[in-house]
Amino acid sequence: MRKIITSFLFFTMFLGFSQTKEIDSLFIELAFQKQDSTKVVPYLHLIKSLYALKEYDRGMKYVQASEKLSYSFNYQKGIAETTFYKALYYAEKNDYINAISGFAKAKNLFREQRDTIAVAKVNNSIGTLESNRGNYTKGIEYALEATKSLEHSDLKEELSLAYNTLAKSYYHTNTQELATTYNIKALALQEQLKDSIGINSTYQRLSDLYYKKENHKKAIYYFEKLLNSNENSDTLRASIYPKLGGEYLAIRNYDRATSYLIKGYNLNRASNNKRNLLTVLNNLGDLNLQKNRLKTAKNQLLEAGEIAKDLNNKPELLKQYKLMKAVDSTQRNFYNAYIWQSKYYELKADLKAPLEVVQAPIANSTEDLTLNIEDNTLAISSLIDQKSDTNEALSGSRLKFNHYNFYVYFLIFSLCVAVLILTILYIKNRKKTQKVTELKEKNTLIQLENAAFLEETQNLENVINVKDKLFSIISHDLKDSLSSITGFINLLKDGSLTKDEFDALIPELSENANNASLLLFNLLNWSKSQMQSLEPKPTLFDVQEVFKDKVQLIEQRMEKKGITLMNNSLRDFAYADRSMFEIVIQNLLANALKFCKKGDVISITNHINNGSCIVSIADTGIGIAEENINKLFKSTPFTTSGTNNEKGTGLGLPICKELVELNNGRIWVESMVNVGSTFYIQLPKSKPEE
């Protein structure tokens, strides 16, 4: 093999060197050639050489020079040849319009000169171009026209190209007989010309054609040829091994079938090529079925079925159904075999292929039900034919005729009775299957109703829990705040407090009123969110103004607790429901105050951004444990005590999240234990539609 490769490389280098030498000599000849029609000839030689070397851009320059010179001296042959090669260059550059136009013009010029071989070359080039573009009907038309002249010439390369175009076009139009004929013709010329690329393409088409026609020996021959020509191509081997293994399996050569199928399985499993893996698994399943390794066969075929459905490969799926039916029949699992056979016939009808006649012995088992009534009809027809043949053969003897006639009719009668019995059994079995199916459907419906009932019960329990939580909050936290306020008012009313004592208690009274107000806001909005009735009314407002109003409400409480507030806010606008935003800010400030201790700092900052308004409220308080961060914004209330053992409802942050998201924004938190927490709010600056 190494010697062949070395020889091929040496030949290629030699050919390239010889072509380069030829081009150099043409350049020298052009340099000393007179500027007349005779200079067109070396130009054309140079154009052909550059075309062979695939130097299309360089060659096009000389095409233009040759064209100009040919027209200037009205050299018709030069014009025709140059036009033809110009069209070839356009074809190589995928410029279809200019290529077709050039070929048509060149053909007319060659016809005027009565050059039939040149016309055939043009037709050949058009046929190749159309076939390469997928216009196979046109490719066939032009290639056939070209072969009429080329078959009587000695132009093997041109004829090989024409045969190859026909072989390729007939192959893609599924005209198998003609495709086979022209592939064999093309292969003969390609072997004479030592065209390795063309030979490989023809081997591939021929192996596939014989594979489809189930001509196993010829398919094996060309598959082996293709493998020997491409020993180092893993991709090609991965595609061929599954089919080649299947062909050897068809002729009962189990050793070779096993070898190729295992190689194909390993290659395609490693590359995860599902298309080839599907063919391998079906053939391995067939092999193991024939070897009576039923468990292995079944696993392989089940995997093949999943891949076939995933790839929508109906021919391979049809094969899988047929093999699965055989496996289950062998295992005497006749019910499953019947299901596989039903699927097989349904899919085969879908593919518009003739139904296969199921061959099965008559026996006292459920498998008899899988017999098709058509089978018995065919048997009856066959017996009638036999009767007719018998009548003709024994026409000379009336007695013998009646004797055989009696047996034929008796046999027909017996088969009709058998068909009737089988039909009755089939109908009974079908009714039984339908009843089982109906029971399964009813059972499924009952299960779905039970699931719906359980879900509704769970929803009712959640509503009851929400109600209980609501009453608990009202009875505890709201009652404490209102009782404190009522107590102060009663003391003032009874005259038990002096003016100085009352003035000293005003901050505490204000704090209790604010707590009650915030709690009422949260309860109201929480209950609305549970009933899905919160509706924002967005406007454009200055967030800095909201900060100033809300800071004033907690200033006295901050001073009392020894906490510093840093308001770093800037003038910026947000498009949202202002009252909802105020509730969010009030909640976050109250939370920050609750979890700060003496000496801590609360900072308010907003970040000006083109697309949105971002607000942050940070504190240097006790922070939040990592396992509790995900519980903060849940609908189920979660709360912990403050630094002065302040109590909470756990409703504040879920309400904040609800209100922010209703305004097309988002809220999140960053926190570390004993370092502090920062809550961020992001809101739009304009309507989302804009």
SESE-99173 format. One record per residue (C-alpha): residue in one letter; x, y, z. Coordinates in steps of 0.001 Angstrom, whole numbers, padded with zeros to 6 digits, always signed. Example, Ala and Ser with C-alpha at 12.3 -4.5 7.8 and 13.67 -1.06 7.14 Angstrom:
BEGIN
A+012300-004500+007800/S+013670-001060+007140/
***
This chain:
BEGIN
M+000000+000000+000000/R+002859+002382+000880/K+004458+001740-002520/I+001182+002630-004247/I+000833+005869-002254/T+004480+006796-002899/S+004051+006125-006613/F+000871+008212-006706/L+002574+011165-004953/F+005570+010920-007289/F+003255+010817-010314/T+001328+013863-009034/M+004558+015809-008450/F+005854+014793-011868/L+002587+015747-013536/G+002536+019120-011764/F+006177+019705-012735/S+005504+018788-016354/Q+002413+021027-016468/T+004363+023925-014942/K+007113+023410-017501/E+004521+023400-020285/I+002961+026640-018967/D+006393+028299-018796/S+007071+027351-022398/L+003671+028770-023402/F+004483+032063-021664/I+007756+032265-023602/E+005945+031460-026843/L+003352+034183-026162/A+006066+036729-025432/F+007609+036279-028921/Q+004373+035595-030826/K+003095+038190-033262/Q-000148+039986-032354/D-002361+038155-034854/S-004839+035257-034953/T-002048+032678-034624/K-001404+033955-031080/V-004854+032656-030052/V-003615+029037-030274/P-000972+029315-027479/Y-003486+031387-025502/L-005977+028505-025696/H-003309+025960-024708/L-002432+028137-021707/I-006127+028498-020755/K-006602+024704-020916/S-003477+024085-018793/L-004511+026605-016129/Y-008020+025090-016088/A-006477+021647-015489/L-004458+023104-012588/K-007663+024757-011216/E-006079+028242-011368/Y-009353+029821-012424/D-008683+033476-011537/R-005360+033462-013356/G-006851+031608-016315/M-009742+034084-016656/K-007255+036888-017454/Y-005954+034946-020458/V-009529+034050-021471/Q-010269+037777-021736/A-007050+038404-023665/S-007769+035516-026068/E-011373+036675-026511/K-010278+040224-027342/L-007653+039021-029819/S-010050+036518-031493/Y-012728+039173-032005/S-010210+041732-033303/F-009189+039355-036133/N-012677+037727-036407/Y-011084+034333-035729/Q-014295+032242-035373/K-012683+029050-034061/G-010785+031054-031431/I-014000+032869-030442/A-015864+029568-030050/E-013090+027866-028040/T-012561+030913-025806/T-016311+031271-025197/F-016485+027588-024215/Y-013631+027823-021713/K-014970+031101-020346/A-018241+029277-019586/L-016254+026451-017935/Y-014500+028982-015693/Y-017863+030546-014743/A-019201+027056-013912/E-016249+026416-011604/K-016983+029751-009869/N-020659+028717-009384/D-021834+031562-011649/Y-024700+029533-013158/I-026271+032320-015252/N-023062+033315-017063/A-022006+029657-017431/I-025274+028572-019120/S-025297+031676-021298/G-021685+031029-022364/F-022326+027337-023106/A-025361+028216-025272/K-023324+030787-027207/A-020386+028356-027667/K-022731+025614-028886/N-024192+027895-031566/L-020696+028893-032718/F-019561+025245-032919/R-022727+024315-034833/E-021988+027043-037380/Q-018537+025465-037791/R-020150+021958-037959/D-017871+020745-035180/T-020027+017901-033729/I-017398+016791-031206/A-017125+020310-029788/V-020941+020513-029582/A-020892+017176-027707/K-018303+018581-025272/V-020547+021590-024602/N-023585+019341-024047/N-021461+017209-021730/S-020446+020264-019684/I-024058+021511-019458/G-025210+018044-018358/T-022528+017933-015641/L-023409+021450-014446/E-027157+020717-014269/S-026605+017373-012523/N-024306+018969-009933/R-027036+021548-009222/G-029620+018781-008696/N-031407+019325-012040/Y-031064+015620-012881/T-033658+015526-015695/K-031800+018241-017621/G-028479+016599-016794/I-029710+013330-018351/E-031015+015141-021456/Y-027711+016890-022238/A-025497+013924-021277/L-027454+011561-023583/E-027101+014086-026418/A-023344+014216-025786/T-022896+010419-025786/K-024344+010129-029330/S-021187+011759-030735/L-018674+010845-028016/E-019299+007079-028285/H-018008+007250-031882/S-014911+009244-030896/D-011718+008394-029051/L-012313+010939-026266/K-012372+008606-023280/E-012246+011365-020649/E-015240+013171-022140/L-017201+009931-022560/S-016334+008899-018984/L-017669+012252-017760/A-020906+011781-019741/Y-021426+008236-018419/N-020698+009449-014888/T-023286+012242-015244/L-025887+009758-016471/A-025017+007264-013732/K-025296+009951-011034/S-028524+011455-012428/Y-030318+008110-012896/Y-029173+007097-009400/H-030700+010220-007826/T-033946+009850-009823/N-034219+006243-008554/T-034105+004765-012068/Q-032185+001731-010847/E-031686-000309-014033/L-030343+002599-016102/A-028285+003820-013148/T-026661+000375-012881/T-025991+000221-016643/Y-024273+003611-016852/N-022322+003096-013626/I-020818-000083-015100/K-019991+001784-018361/A-018452+004668-016418/L-016412+002268-014246/A-014869+000573-017292/L-013581+003915-018645/Q-012537+005187-015199/E-010389+002103-014697/Q-008730+002649-018092/L-008081+006312-017209/K-006988+005394-013639/D-009485+007932-012268/S-009386+006911-008575/I-011890+009565-007434/G-014392+008578-010122/I-013867+004866-009407/N-014638+005370-005700/S-017840+007308-006498/T-018968+004585-008927/Y-018176+001808-006439/Q-020285+003625-003877/R-023264+004023-006223/L-023092+000433-007499/S-022839-001037-004005/D-025848+001015-002916/L-027859+000063-006033/Y-027259-003677-005580/Y-027925-003275-001835/K-031358-001762-002582/K-032094-004483-005187/E-031092-007151-002597/N-028539-008582-005014/H-026394-009645-002073/K-023354-011075-003846/K-022840-008095-006152/A-023470-005671-003295/I-020781-007486-001263/Y-018375-007361-004239/Y-018617-003575-004643/F-018692-002878-000912/E-015426-004839-000564/K-013947-002956-003537/L-014895+000375-001968/L-013382-000653+001378/N-010108-001739-000239/S-009861+001620-002030/N-010469+003607+001159/E-008802+001647+003957/N-008017+004733+006044/S-011448+006403+005901/D-013193+005782+009235/T-016270+007685+008077/L-016700+005486+005006/R-016010+002283+006935/A-018559+003309+009579/S-021147+003655+006798/I-020241+000443+004904/Y-019716-002069+007734/P-023388-002132+008878/K-024659-002750+005319/L-021900-005210+004414/G-022557-007188+007605/G-026238-007311+006681/E-025408-008613+003174/Y-023246-011423+004578/L-026046-012223+007018/A-028479-012501+004071/I-026315-015243+002486/R-025884-016976+005896/N-022158-016219+006202/Y-022392-015650+009949/D-018655-015322+010679/R-018116-012443+008242/A-021463-010903+009186/T-020484-010927+012876/S-017038-009452+012153/Y-018327-006525+010063/L-021317-005789+012298/I-019158-005635+015458/K-016684-003320+013690/G-019561-001134+012501/Y-021113-001086+015978/N-017845+000012+017649/L-017132+002754+015093/N-020640+004236+015125/R-021113+003940+018885/A-017835+005837+019385/S-018867+008614+016946/N-022552+008491+018032/N-023665+008215+014381/K-027292+007259+014979/R-028121+006694+011292/N-025473+003979+010850/L-025985+002674+014393/L-029651+002022+013552/T-028682-000245+010619/V-026087-002063+012782/L-028544-002702+015635/N-031252-004049+013307/N-028769-006406+011609/L-027256-007493+014942/G-030763-008160+016224/D-031451-010293+013138/L-028129-012149+013594/N-028792-012897+017277/L-032356-013956+016451/Q-031046-016483+013934/K-028495-017669+016513/N-031344-017974+019077/R-029811-015363+021390/L-033241-013877+021957/K-032585-011639+024979/T-029644-009892+023260/A-031607-009608+020023/K-034566-008021+021813/N-032416-005391+023595/Q-030690-004441+020330/L-033975-004229+018422/L-035665-002118+021113/E-032802+000387+020946/A-033026+000325+017138/G-036743+001129+017359/E-036119+004185+019555/I-033452+005507+017157/A-035655+004837+014100/K-038508+006838+015639/D-036112+009635+016611/L-034714+009807+013037/N-038138+009112+011442/N-036484+006319+009424/K-039567+004357+008367/P-037839+001582+006315/E-035596+000633+009254/L-038540+000938+011661/L-040503-001441+009409/K-037634-003916+009578/Q-037510-003554+013391/Y-041245-004303+013681/K-040839-007458+011583/L-037876-008704+013636/M-039573-007908+016970/K-042609-009908+015850/A-040297-012853+015060/V-038541-012587+018459/D-041821-012545+020420/S-043247-015368+018314/T-040141-017476+019048/Q-040549-016713+022758/R-044233-017709+022407/N-045326-014227+023482/F-048085-014254+020894/Y-049998-011200+022120/N-046950-008938+021705/A-046181-010612+018372/Y-049683-009711+017221/I-049132-006059+018245/W-045803-005893+016366/Q-047410-007404+013279/S-050239-004837+013416/K-047699-002029+013582/Y-045783-003642+010706/Y-048823-003717+008413/E-049892-000174+009363/L-046449+001233+008567/K-046151-000781+005378/A-049514+000561+004203/D-048284+004058+005062/L-045210+003502+002884/K-047542+002289+000089/A-045676-000998-000192/P-047374-004351-000894/L-048359-006235+002247/E-046376-009338+003002/V-048272-012617+003411/V-047785-013967+006912/Q-046768-017611+006791/A-047691-019516+009962/P-048667-023116+010638/I-052194-023832+011802/A-051981-024810+015485/N-054135-024754+018584/S-052666-021501+019965/T-053361-017798+020079/E-050831-017253+017280/D-053457-018620+014846/L-055322-015331+015269/T-052499-013494+013507/L-053267-015338+010270/N-054626-013034+007644/I-057886-013990+005978/E-056237-013075+002672/D-053805-015966+003179/N-056662-018490+003167/T-058243-016783+000168/L-054934-017137-001689/A-054799-020812-000668/I-058363-021341-001926/S-057516-019620-005232/S-054469-021835-005550/L-056540-024953-004961/I-059094-023812-007551/D-056236-023427-010044/Q-055055-026907-009129/K-058605-028187-009699/S-058698-026604-013161/D-055340-028158-014048/T-056595-031537-012844/N-059771-031215-014937/E-057749-030556-018078/A-055295-033379-017399/L-058035-035932-016731/S-060579-034822-019300/G-060390-038250-020940/S-061785-040043-017909/R-065142-038932-016535/L-064888-041154-013494/K-061448-039891-012461/F-062576-036321-013063/N-065514-036700-010644/H-063256-038399-008116/Y-060720-035552-008007/N-063442-032942-008262/F-065037-034313-005091/Y-061768-034029-003129/V-061111-030499-004376/Y-064534-029273-003330/F-064226-031053-000008/L-060871-029354+000623/I-062322-025960-000350/F-065224-026504+002022/S-062837-027481+004844/L-060710-024355+004301/C-063795-022133+004288/V-064866-023641+007618/A-061339-023042+008980/V-061462-019423+007790/L-064843-018945+009469/I-063610-020404+012768/L-060468-018272+012700/T-062525-015161+011919/I-064851-015835+014879/L-061879-016392+017194/Y-060250-013197+015912/I-063439-011137+016517/K-063806-012560+020042/N-060200-011807+020861/R-060559-008283+019481/K-063664-007652+021629/K-061787-008918+024657/T-058876-006600+023864/Q-061279-003664+023470/K-062818-004398+026879/V-059385-004505+028491/T-058533-001192+026816/E-061782+000385+028032/L-061103-000785+031596/K-057607+000684+031428/E-058994+004005+030165/K-061595+004086+032965/N-058887+003323+035527/T-056734+006143+034132/L-059712+008543+034277/I-060378+007624+037925/Q-056709+008215+038746/L-056822+011656+037082/E-060006+012558+038994/N-058372+011472+042272/A-055300+013591+041479/A-057524+016611+040738/F-059429+016042+043999/L-056175+015858+045979/E-054933+019055+044315/E-058171+020870+045141/T-057960+019621+048750/Q-054394+020916+048993/N-055479+024323+047646/L-058254+024504+050265/E-055767+023629+053011/N-053464+026419+051762/V-056354+028910+051832/I-057220+027847+055405/N-053557+028220+056441/V-053466+031713+054902/K-056641+032643+056765/D-055257+031302+060068/K-052002+033183+059579/L-053881+036385+058788/F-056026+036157+061951/S-052938+035310+064016/I-051144+038435+062795/I-054187+040625+063354/S-054773+039224+066827/H-051154+039537+067936/D-049062+042237+066244/L-051792+044641+065185/K-053548+044271+068566/D-050310+045086+070443/S-049683+048255+068421/L-053278+049487+068691/S-053462+048611+072416/S-050349+050700+073081/I-051808+053692+071225/T-055169+053274+073025/G-053340+053139+076390/F-051563+056431+075719/I-054825+058070+074674/N-056651+056826+077824/L-053852+058112+080101/L-054030+061502+078404/K-057837+061488+078617/D-057826+060683+082362/G-055268+063417+083027/S-052811+060906+084430/L-049976+062378+082314/T-048429+065803+082549/K-047632+067717+079389/D-043904+067024+079762/E-044520+063321+080268/F-046800+063255+077195/D-044208+065102+075098/A-041602+062533+076134/L-043897+059672+075060/I-044779+061190+071646/P-041825+059474+069801/E-042889+056066+071144/L-046528+056796+070259/S-045452+057830+066739/E-043401+054647+066362/N-046372+052476+067382/A-048629+054335+064951/N-046093+053849+062121/N-045764+050156+062964/A-049540+049728+062910/S-049774+051658+059634/L-047043+049585+057948/L-048552+046370+059263/L-051963+047348+057888/F-050404+048197+054512/N-048665+044814+054379/L-051751+042888+055459/L-053921+044675+052919/N-051520+044121+050038/W-050758+040543+051093/S-054437+039620+051158/K-054902+041326+047770/S-052001+039360+046296/Q-053558+036119+047585/M-056749+037084+045731/Q-054823+038264+042611/S-056381+041748+042752/L-053327+044029+043041/E-053255+046475+040111/P-050437+049051+039803/K-051034+052602+038539/P-047607+053621+037247/T-046444+057249+036910/L-043087+058962+036516/F-041765+060180+039926/D-038514+061225+041635/V-037179+058427+043883/Q-035173+060947+045957/E-038406+062558+047187/V-039682+059160+048404/F-036429+058611+050332/K-036766+061982+052116/D-040371+061250+053204/K-039625+057735+054457/V-036397+058663+056276/Q-038341+061202+058400/L-040613+058398+059688/I-037748+056407+061238/E-035333+059183+062307/Q-036444+059157+065966/R-036308+055325+066145/M-032805+055372+064668/E-031608+057960+067188/K-033132+055923+070000/K-031324+052765+068819/G-028026+054615+068102/I-027900+053946+064353/T-026506+056328+061716/L-028294+056944+058377/M-026374+057997+055244/N-028649+059237+052454/N-026495+059173+049282/S-029462+059280+046935/L-029487+061331+043725/R-032305+062865+041763/D-033531+060162+039384/F-036866+059046+037984/A-038663+055700+037892/Y-041824+054660+036066/A-043912+052713+038618/D-046772+052962+041123/R-045424+055497+043630/S-047511+054284+046575/M-046306+050706+046008/F-042701+051914+045797/E-043158+053831+049078/I-044405+050645+050791/V-041328+048755+049526/I-038880+051465+050752/Q-040653+051726+054122/N-040453+047947+054581/L-036765+047766+053645/L-035830+050676+055948/A-037813+049101+058812/N-036022+045765+058200/A-032595+047443+058156/L-033398+049229+061428/K-034710+046013+062991/F-031504+044036+062349/C-028972+046798+063185/K-027388+047359+066603/K-025933+050448+068213/G-023184+052008+066079/D-024306+050402+062792/V-024891+052400+059580/I-027783+052324+057084/S-026970+053663+053582/I-029418+054673+050836/T-028005+054839+047300/N-029416+054975+043812/H-027470+054288+040611/I-028363+056304+037519/N-028672+054035+034491/N-029939+054767+030956/G-032397+051892+030798/S-033518+051504+034415/C-033424+052959+037917/I-031482+050888+040482/V-031919+051561+044222/S-029983+049943+047105/I-030543+050021+050879/A-027510+048666+052754/D-026834+048104+056450/T-023916+046929+058574/G-026189+044844+060778/I-026131+041178+061752/G-026660+039925+058172/I-028612+036889+056932/A-027522+033249+057093/E-027015+031697+053645/E-029623+028973+054240/N-032254+031679+055029/I-031705+033935+051990/N-033873+031758+049715/K-036732+031854+052282/L-037019+035664+052372/F-039185+036244+049298/K-041284+033056+049476/S-045084+033335+049760/T-044906+031365+053022/P-044058+033947+055745/F-040596+033649+057329/T-039387+035888+060176/T-036660+036179+062825/S-036320+038479+065867/G-034439+041807+065651/T-031427+042946+067614/N-033729+044280+070378/N-035967+041215+070158/E-038356+043028+067774/K-041032+040759+066329/G-042184+040615+062690/T-044885+039102+060509/G-042680+037716+057728/L-044983+039399+055186/G-042857+042452+054377/L-040346+041000+051910/P-042835+038765+049992/I-045041+041866+049563/C-042000+043892+048407/K-041226+041227+045772/E-044892+041151+044631/L-045095+044966+044344/V-041764+045328+042505/E-042571+042596+039975/L-046025+044080+039342/N-044153+047208+038214/N-041926+045267+035769/G-038967+045368+038133/R-036960+042959+040242/I-035607+042796+043803/W-032673+040826+045209/V-030369+040726+048242/E-026675+040219+048972/S-025730+039434+052577/M-023025+038032+054866/V-023431+037112+058522/N-021960+039786+060902/V-021064+041975+057874/G-024452+043276+056749/S-027048+043134+054002/T-027814+045091+050819/F-031248+045000+049164/Y-031438+046095+045490/I-034493+047269+043536/Q-034495+047720+039764/L-037394+049598+038084/P-037953+050824+034506/K-037674+054497+033574/S-040405+054349+030945/K-043278+052167+029761/P-042026+048665+028833/E-043800+048906+025423/E-041568+051838+024516/
***
